[in-house]
Every structure is written in C-alpha cells, then in structure tokens.
Amino acid sequence: MTLGERWQEEVTATRERARFASSRAAGVESTAYAECGRPADACGAHGAGYCDESVDARGMVRPLWGALSRALACLGHDGLGVLDSRVRRRIAADGITSPETDTAVETATPRPWCIDPIPLMLSAADWTRLAAGLEQRSRLLDAVLTDVYGPRRTLSSGLLAPEVVFGSRGYIRAAHGITVPGHNQLFIYGCDLSRWSDGRFRVFADRARIPSGIGYAAAGREVVAAAFPELLEHVNPRPLMPFARMMRSMLIESARAADEPVVVVFSPSVCAETAFEQVYLASMLGFPLVDSADLVVSDGALRLRSFGRSRRVDVVLRWVDAEFTDPLDLCQEARFGVPGLVDVARRGAVTVVNTLGSGLLESPALAGFLPRMSRALLGEELLLESVPSYWGGDDRERKYLLANLDTLIIRSTVDGVILSGPELSRAQRDSLKSRIDACGWQWVGREPAQFSVAPSVRDRCGLASVPIGIQLFALAHRGGYTVMPGGLGHNAARPLQRSLPDRVMTEAAAKDIWVCSAPSAAPPSAERDQRVIPGTAGIPPR
C-alpha cells in the first residue's frame, strides 16, 4: 500500500468515526437520568454531568470503540435495522423469553427477550479494577455470611448491628449451622453497578440469593455473536464459556465424598418468571432441571425420582427463594418446596447453593457496614464502593435520611418496599417520616445511582445514547473467587427501572458486555465492515 493509499484510508476512517460520533450525539435524548428520574443536562446526572463510554470530552471516539464505531457508521440506518432484525429473529428462533409481570393478577407472562445489538465495551484497565473489586467484595460477603450463620463475632463485637441481621427478610433462622463444603459459603455472587460522572463504578445492589442473570449473559453473547460475527472476530472479547465450565466443575466439587455426584438445578416450576434462563443454564451446565415434584427426602437423603427409580442427589443449585424451599422448617404455604430439605442440608447429606439464608447479604442496610467490615475481617480497604446510603438505625444517618426524603431512594429492610422520594406527595412523605421515627432500623435511604451512557439501536434503525447499568458475577473457586469476564448490561432509561432497580434486568433491553484485552488497534477495512450483515454491503453510510 502506497503512502497516498494509507493516508486516504486514514482519512476515510476518521470521517466514519466522526459520522458515528455526530450521529450518536444527535441521538442523545434527555432520558439518561439519575435513578430518581431527575435530569440535569442532555444525558446525565444532576450537577456533575455524565460519563460517556464511547466518546471522550472532545467529542472523539475512544480508541476502544474504534472498530465498533466504524462498523456502525458503515452500516448506516438501514444496516442497523437489518442488524436489529437479525437479533430479534435469533431470539424468536431460540425461544428466549423474559417475564412481563401483571401486578393486578400476580402472574408472569413470557414475552420475547430484548437485547441491544451493540455491545458495551470495557477496557482491560477498567476490567482489572472491576474484577479486583468484585473478587474482594465476594470474599467480604462470604466472611459475613460464614460468621452470621456461625460464631456471630461480628454481632458480639458490635461490628454489625443485630437489627440488620435479625430484622432482614433474607435472614433464615433455620439455616444456622448449615455449611457448604470447601472454603467458601457464598457459592455465586452478583452485583448491579454503574459508572458515575467521576468515572468510578459503584454498586447499587448485591445479589446473593439465586444466580439470575448468568444464563441471560451467556445467551446474549450467542445472539450478538451470531448477528455481528466479524466484529466479534476482530475485537475478540474474552469468552464466557470457561466461566460456565468452571461453574459446572465447582458444583461437582461441592458434593460431599461422592464418586459420581448427582447435581440438579432446582426450579420453582416451568411457569416461573425466569423459566427460560433456568432451562438454558441447566442445559449449558449439563444438569437436570427439576422441581419439587421430582424430589423427595427419604432415608435421610434427598432423592431424585425418575422413571420409577430414585437416585441420591448430592448438590442442588437453588433457583427457589430460601423461605420457600421447605414447608416443614420454613414457610408452610410453600408450594415449591421439598419437605425435609433443611434437615438433610443441616446434617450434610446434601449441598444447597447458594446456601439457605444467603439472601441476608442483599439487605439494603448492610452496604453501609461494608467498609469497616472489610478493614476488620479482611484487613483491606473496600475497593468497590457502594452507592452512599443512610440507615435509620443510626441516629446521625437517620437525621440525614429524614431531612432528604425527597431526594433519596427509600427501601424497607423488612418487606422489600422501595419508594422513590421525589415521586412521593407531601402527605406520603409525612407518613413515611412518622414510620421512620417510630422504627428507624427498618428503613434505608440511598442516593440515586448515576449511569454512564453508551450507544444503542433506537427505533430499530437509529442510533442513540442511553444510560447503562451493569450486572457482574463471581464464582467461588478453591479458596477464592473467579469473576465472569463479561456480564449483562441493561438500558436504565425507563422511570420504572430507576425507582425499582430490582426489576431492571427483566424489563429493560439488555446489553452484552465485551471485555477487551487491549484497545482495538486498526479497525477492519470499510469493505470488510460492510459485509458484517449479509445483504447490507451496498448500503451507503449515513
């Protein structure tokens, strides 16, 4: 290639990046808010601006997004429409569904899942910090879980307030003394986080009950890879399947002294809200998916009934909320439980993961105690901080909570109620103040989470920037934790998702997360980019 040809190619690439940046900027809508729904500028959090994942402060495409920006610019509007259609067809063909809850009748009707064709790119430097923070946070929460259901030194020493533990709806008294083989009691950990205007990531929800999201992350990678194969080949993000293989291996190792352990995925029913994910994950791991009708406690063991025979079950990957797993020891109205499961788990006859009672770690009141517990239990400063929160059980924090009800996200520690302060009327705020004054320990106020923005397909053919949240996962692995090199992003633009973050993953458009080992160096040629989607080679960039 001559010098003139190289110069012409560079000019073309620069123009296409500029076209991507301008189309992305033109597509920015005032829908990227802080979590409580208060906009400040075109797309960010009030007062401090926002972080743009793909474009820097000068309006230039970040090097990490170079290959992707050029591919999208070459596709044009029509090409983006073809790309989005391919994703939707693949989702329909694979039968990927997510629930749409009708709160009036308390049923969940499956609907086609929605994933954005444009992945979220994370640099190697960002990922190194995130992975270290997630690994440390997993170790810390594992230490808390082990202590609370064991010697309880954190409680006797005053490191953790008793109300946070015993007042939490996730605390299972019957789980005291139940252990999981190996060094870790917390088998799988997940968290929801976002990048703030200062560029730092902060956690706004910890996930420790069930591994929801891992299956959708793996399915999302398959869908996006099929729709955008040449970009995947060029960027070469870190693969997710090694994490799935490790998860399978660690589940088998969780069995207690069994030569050929039987592992099952325990589902509430085929009509569960996340039924697709349960089926997908069970198939990916190679374990049978079962419900309470398939299991029975007999002769001091949990057994799987199949074709007139029964086999001893050694490990249960639990997808049923802990309080509904056993109608004898826990909730008597539990329709999805197995009578006697708690007893055989306590005696070590079966391993249940995540362990019963791990939902305690999701208490909104716990986040404020993590920095000092990290110093006390690990001897380390907390690397991945939480969104600032204020627990009503502390006098100083309660005063701040009461004075700022109209700006905070208010959560109950006992029944899971979530209230968006800015949306409350004066009468509702006055009523809430009275309740907090009476039982402050039952309430937590949290600052609204801020979200960075990233490119997304809009109206099936356009390009816009939308606020993005991230869900990441870690797996216990022989004394430590291994972090999935990717995860599941979500569009956090809808007001319902900002005020009810627990439902973000089921009601928002998802995003595949690509962890890059290094910034994309030379983007593919224009001719190659135009072949990303069959049938779009002749579409001029717009």
N, C-alpha and C positions, 0 to 999 in steps of 0.2 A: 504494500500500500504506500503510495507516494505521500509526501508531506502535505500536498494540497488535499488529497483524499481524506487523510486523517483529520486535517483542520475542518473540512466540510462535515465529517461525521460528528465531530465535537460540537460544531455549531448547531447541527440538527438535534443532537441530544440536549443541548442547552435550551433550545427553543421548546422542545417537547416537555422538559421539566418545568419551564416557565408556564407553559399552557396548563400543565397539571396543577401547578400552584395557584394560577389565576382562577381556574375552574373550581378548585377546592375552596378558594376564598369566596368566590361568587356564590357557592352553595351553602356557605355558613348561615345558619338560621339562629335566631335568638332562642334556642331550645336547650342549650347547654347551661344548666343552672348548677348552683349548689343544690344539695339534696333536698332542701326545704322548698325549692322552687323559686328562689329569688335571683333574677338575672342582674348582672351589673353592666357588662359590656356586651359585645356582639355574641360572645360564646362562652363566657367564663363565670368564675366565682366572683361574688361581690367584693369590690375593693382591690383585690390583688391580681386581677387578670386571670389568665389560664395558661396551661401548658399545652402546646400543640405538638403531637407526636411526630408529625411528618414534615412540618415546615418550621424553620427557625425564625427568630425575631426579625431577620432581614427580609423575610418572605421567600427564602431559598429552600428548596427541598433538601432535607437532611440526607447525607450520604447513604445512611442505612436504607432509605426508601427510594434510592435512585432507580434500581431495576424495576420496582413495582410502579413508580410514577411514570416511567417511560412506557411500560406496557399498557397502563391505563390510558395514557394520552394517545397512544396509537389506536386503541380500540374505539375511542370516540363514544358518543351517546348510544348509537345503535349497537356497537360491540358490547357495551356494558349491559344493555338489555339482553343480548344473547347470553352473556355470561351469567346473568341473574336467572334466566330461564333454564339454563343447564343445571344450576344449583337446585332450583325448585323441582325439576324433573327427577333429579337424582334422589332428592328427599322423598318424593312421592313413590318412586320405584322401590326404595329401601324401606318404606313404611315408617319413617322416623316421625314420631309424634311427640307433642308436649301437651300438658293439660291446660284446659281453659275452665277455670273454676266458676261455677254459677253459685254465688253465695246465697241465693234465695232458696235453692233446693239442696245445697251442700253436695253437689255431685261434680264429677270431673269428666268432661267430655274431651276425648283426644282430638287434637287438631294438628295439621301439618306443622312440623317444626320450622323455624325460620333462622337461617344463618346468613350473615353478610358474606358475599363472595370475596371481599377484600380483607385479608388477614391483618392482625395487629402485629407489628414488628417490634421486637425487643432486642436491644443491642447486647453484646457479650458483657459489657461493663454493667449495664442495668441488671442483667440476669445474675451476674456474680453477687451483687448486693442483695437482690431479692432472694436468691437461693440460700445465702448465708443467714439472712433474717428469718426465713421460713423454717430452716433447719433448727435454728436456735429456739424459735417460738414453739416448735413441736416438742423439743426437749423440755422446755419450761412447763408447758401444759401437761406433758406426760408426768413430770415430777409432782405437779399439783394433784393430778388425778390419783397417782400412786399414794400420796400422803393422805388425801381426804378419805379414801376408802381403806386406809391402812392405819398408821400410827397417829395421824392428825396432829403432827407437831406444828404445822402452820397455824392451826387454830389455838393450840395451847400456848404458843409463844406470842400470839397477837398479830402475827404477820398477815393473817387473813381473818376478816370479821365472820363470826359464826352465822350471822344473818345472810351473808352472801351464799353460804353453802346450804344451810338447812331451809332457807326460805326460797331457794331456787326450785322451779318446777322440773328442772333436769336432774335434781338430786334423787337417787333411788336408795332408800334406806336398806332395802333387802340386798343391795349389791355389796354391802360392806363385807370384806373378806374374800370376794371373788377376784381371782388373779388370772392373768394371761401368761402362758409360758414364755420365757425369754426375758430380755432386759427391759422391754417397753410395754406399758399397759395401754397406751394410746396407739392403736394399730394404724389408723388412717386419719390424717388431719387435713382440713381445707380451710381457706380463709378468703373473704371478699375484701378487696383493697382497690385503691385508686391512686393515681399520681396527682399531687396538688400543685398549686401555682408555683411553689418554690422548687418543684422538680422532685420532691421526695414522695415515696409511697407510704400510705398509711392504711392500716387495717380498720374496716368498719364492721366486720362480722367474723367471728370464729365459727368453724363448722367441725363438730366432733361427734355427732350422733350417727349419721349414716353417710356413706361415700357418694352422695348425689352430686353429679357433675362430671365425674371421671368418664363415665360411658359416653356422655354427650361430647366431651372434649375429643375422645377417640373417634367418634362418629363424624364430628365436624371436620377433623383432619382428612378423613377419607373423602368426604363430599367436596371440600375445597381443592384437594389434590386432583380429583377427577375433573373438576371444572377448569382448573388453572395449572395443568401439568407441567408446562415448560417453565413457568415462573418458579414452581416448586423445585424443579431440577436445577435451575440457576441459583436460586437463593440457598437451597439445601438446608432448611431449618433442621434443628435437632429432632430426631424421630421420637414418637411417643410409645411405640410398641415395646422397647426394652423395659419401660416402666411397668407395662401390663404383664410382661413375662416375670419381672421381679415380684409383682404383686401375687401372681399365681404361686411362685416359689415360696414366698413368705407365708402365704396361707397354709400351704402344705407343711411348712416347718412349724406352724403354730400348734400342730397336733401333739398330744402327749404320748410319746412312746408307741407309735403305730407304724408298722412296716409299710402298709399301703393305706394311708389315711383317706377317709371319705370326707370331702368338703362340699357343702351345699350353700347356695345363695337363697336366703330366707326372705320371701316376698310376702307382703300382706295379702295380695290377691292379684289375679290377672287384670282386675279393674282398677288397680292402683294408679295414682296420678302419674307416676313415672314408670309405668309398666314397660314402655319401650326400652328405657335405659337399663332396667333390671334384666330384661331378656338379652339385650345386646351385651352387657357386661358378663353375664353368665356364659354366653356363647364365646366371648372373647377369652375368658379365663378357662373355659373347658370344664365347668362345674354345672351340675344340675340345678335348675331353678325350682324351688319347692315352696309350698305354703303350709299352713297349719294342718290341713287335711292329709298331708304326706308324712307328717312327723308324729311320733308318739314316744313318751317316756315309758320304758319297760325294762325291768330287771336292773334298775339303777343306771340306765344309759339312754341316750337319745337315739331313736332308731328311725330309719327311712323306710317307709312302706312302698313297695313297687312290685307289681305283677304277682301278688300273693306271697311275696317274700319280704324280709326285712333285713336291713344292714345297719350296723352301728355307725352313727355319724360322729366324726371326730372334731370337725371345725364348722362353725356356722358364720357366714358373712351376713350380718344382720341388716335387713332393709326395713325392719319393723321398729317403730319407736319403742324404746325400752319399756315404757309403762304398759304397753300392750302385748308384751311377749309371753306373759304367763298369767292366766286368770286366777291361779291359786294364790301366788305370792304378791301379785301386783293388782292391776285393775280387773275386778271381777267381771266387768262388762266387755272385756277384750274379746273381740270376735276373731282376731288374727293370731292369738297366742297358742302356746303349747303348754298344757298343764304339767307342772313339774320341771320346767326348763330351768328356773332359777336354782332349784335344789341340785340338779345334776351339774350345773355350772359351778356352784359353790364347792361341790365335792371334787371338782376337777375331772369329771367324766366327759366333759365336752368343753371346747373353747369357743366362746362367742366374741366376735369382733364386729365393730368396735364394742368394747366391753360394756355391759349394762351399767348405766349411770354416767357414761361419758358426756351426756347432754349437759351436765353441770358446767362444763367448760364453755358453753355457749351463753352463759348468764351475762347480760349486759353490765352487771355490776362488777364483774371480775376484771375487766380491762384496766380499770384504774389502779388495781393492785399489782399488775404485772411488772412494772419497772422495779419496784422494791423487792418483789419475789425473785426476779431474775438475779438481782445482786445477792440475795440471801441464799437461794437454792443453787444457783449456777456459778456465782462469783463473777458475773458478766453484766455489762450494761446492755439493756434491751436494744437490739439492732433495728427491729421493725416495729415502730411505734404504732399505737392505736390512735384513732381519731379522739381528740380530747373529750372526756366525759366527766360527769359530776354525779356522784352517788348521794342520794338523800339521807343515807345513814350517817354521813359525816357532817357535823354542824357547819363547817366553813363551806363545804361544797353544796350543802342544801341551801344556804343563803344565796349562793350564785344561781343555783337552779331556779329558785323561786323568783329571783329578780329578772331572769332571762327566759321565762317560759315561752315568750312569743317568738324566740329565735332558735329554739332547740328542738331536736327530735326527742320526744319523751317516750320512755319504754318502761313497762312494768316488769319487775323481776319474778313475779309470782304467777302471772297468767299470760304473758306474752303480748299484751296490748301495746300497740305502737300508735303514738299520736304525733302529728306534725304541728308544732307550736304555732307557726304563722297561720295555719288554717283554722285555729280554734277561735270561737267567738269570745267576747269578754266574759259572758256568763260561764262558758265552759272552762275558761282559764281560772276563774274564781273558784269554781267547784274543784278543779284539779289542785289548786293551791291548798284547799282545805284538806284534801285527801293526803297530800304530801306532808302537810303539817302534822297530821294525825299518825301516819305510818311512813316516814321518810325513807326507811330502808327498803321499801317496796318499789322505789322509783329511781330511775336514772335519766339524766338529761345528757344528750350527746350533741356536739357541734355538727352541723350539716356537713356531710362529706363533699369534697370538691372532686371534680372529674376532669381529666385531660380530654382533648378532642383528637379524633383520628378520622381519616377518610372512610366514607361509607357509600354504598349504592343507594340512591334516593329515587323513589317512584319508578323503580325497576330499570331506569336508563340514565339517570343523572348522577352527579357526584356531589356530596355534601360532607361537612364535618359534623360529627356527632359526639357527645360526651360518652366516655368509655369507662366501664368498671371491669375488674379482672377477678377471676376466681382461680386460685392455685392450690396444689395438693402436694402432700408429703406422705411418705410411707415408712413405717418402722422397718429398719433393716440391720439386724445383727448388732445391736447396741447403739445405733444411731438412726438417722433419718435420711432418706433419699427423696429429692424433690423432683416431681414430674417436670421435664424440660419443655414446658408449654402450659396450656391450660385452656380456660374458656373465658372469653371476653363477652361483654354484653352492652347493648345500647342503653344508656341510662337517661335517655331524654324524657321519657314519659313521666308525668307528675306522680302517678300511682307508684311507680318504681322508686321514686325519690323518697316518698313518705313511707313506703312499705318495702324496705330493702330485702326482706326475707323472701319476697316473691319475684325478685329481679330475674333470676335465672329461668323461670318458667314462662314469663310473659314478655321478655324482651328478645329482640333479634340478637342472636349470638354472634361471636367472632372467634375464628381460630387464632391462636397465638403462636407466632413463629419466633423461636429463639435462635438468633443468628450467631454463629461462631465469630464472625467478623463482618464489618460493613461490606455491602455489595460493592465490588470494585468496578469492573467495567460492565455496564448493563448490556443485555443482548442487543443485537442489531435490530433495526426497525423492521427488516424483513422477517426476522425470527419472531419478534413481538406480535406481528400481525397474524402469525399462524397459531397464536395461543388458543384461540377459539375457532374451530373449523367453521368455514363459511363467512369469516369476517375479514379475510385477507384484503379485500378490495375496499374496505370501509375507510374513508379518509379521517384522520384525526381531527377533533373539533376543539 
